[in-house]
Amino acid sequence: MGGRLSGSLADEPHRLPGYHMNSEVTFSESRIIDWTFVEGGKHYGYFTTRVLSKLHPEEAANLKTELWASPLPPESNRKH
């Protein structure tokens, strides 16, 4: 860790004054608490979402259909 990353905001932020959806942002890796990405229709990451215990049963069932069983892609698919 320790590197810098950049990207654009995929949603309208609530606590980032001056930033809006699609704003370009640059930050250090140490600021990442959770991450997500979709590859081949499979949703990876979502570590925080996976451990939430106070979800309504219907919401939890919907999440199970969207999330890949493992938060990490199979080793053979990882890009180094």
C-alpha positions in Angstrom: 0.0 0.0 0.0 1.0 3.6 0.0 0.3 4.3 -3.7 -2.1 6.9 -5.1 -5.3 6.0 -7.0 -7.7 8.0 -9.1 -11.2 7.5 -10.5 -14.5 9.1 -10.9 -17.4 9.1 -8.4 -20.2 6.7 -9.4 -22.9 8.4 -7.3 -23.7 11.8 -5.9 -21.6 12.1 -2.7 -23.2 13.3 0.6 -20.1 14.3 2.5 -17.7 15.6 0.0 -18.3 19.3 -0.5 -17.4 20.5 -4.0 -17.7 17.0 -5.5 -20.5 15.6 -7.6 -21.3 12.4 -9.5 -18.6 11.8 -12.1 -16.1 14.2 -10.3 -12.5 13.0 -10.7 -10.8 12.2 -7.4 -7.3 11.1 -6.4 -6.6 9.5 -3.0 -4.1 7.3 -1.3 -4.6 3.5 -1.0 -4.7 3.9 2.8 -8.0 5.7 2.6 -9.8 2.6 1.2 -12.1 0.9 3.7 -14.1 -1.2 1.2 -14.1 -1.8 -2.5 -16.3 -3.3 -5.2 -16.1 -4.2 -8.9 -18.1 -6.2 -11.4 -16.4 -8.5 -13.8 -18.2 -10.9 -16.1 -21.5 -10.1 -14.4 -20.1 -11.2 -11.0 -20.0 -8.7 -8.1 -16.8 -8.9 -6.1 -15.8 -7.0 -2.9 -18.6 -5.5 -0.8 -16.9 -6.7 2.3 -18.9 -4.3 4.5 -22.2 -5.2 2.9 -21.5 -8.9 3.4 -21.3 -8.6 7.1 -24.3 -6.4 7.8 -26.6 -8.3 10.1 -29.5 -5.8 10.3 -30.8 -6.3 6.7 -34.4 -6.9 6.0 -34.8 -10.6 5.0 -36.0 -9.6 1.5 -33.0 -7.2 1.0 -30.6 -9.9 2.2 -32.1 -12.4 -0.3 -31.7 -9.9 -3.1 -28.1 -9.3 -2.2 -27.3 -13.0 -2.3 -28.5 -13.1 -5.9 -26.2 -10.2 -6.9 -23.0 -10.9 -5.0 -20.6 -13.6 -6.0 -20.1 -16.3 -3.3 -16.6 -15.1 -2.6 -15.6 -11.4 -2.2 -12.4 -12.1 -4.2 -12.3 -13.4 -7.8 -10.8 -16.8 -8.4 -6.9 -16.8 -8.3 -6.7 -17.6 -12.0 -8.6 -14.4 -12.9 -6.6 -11.9 -10.8 -4.6 -9.4 -12.6 -1.1 -8.8 -11.2 
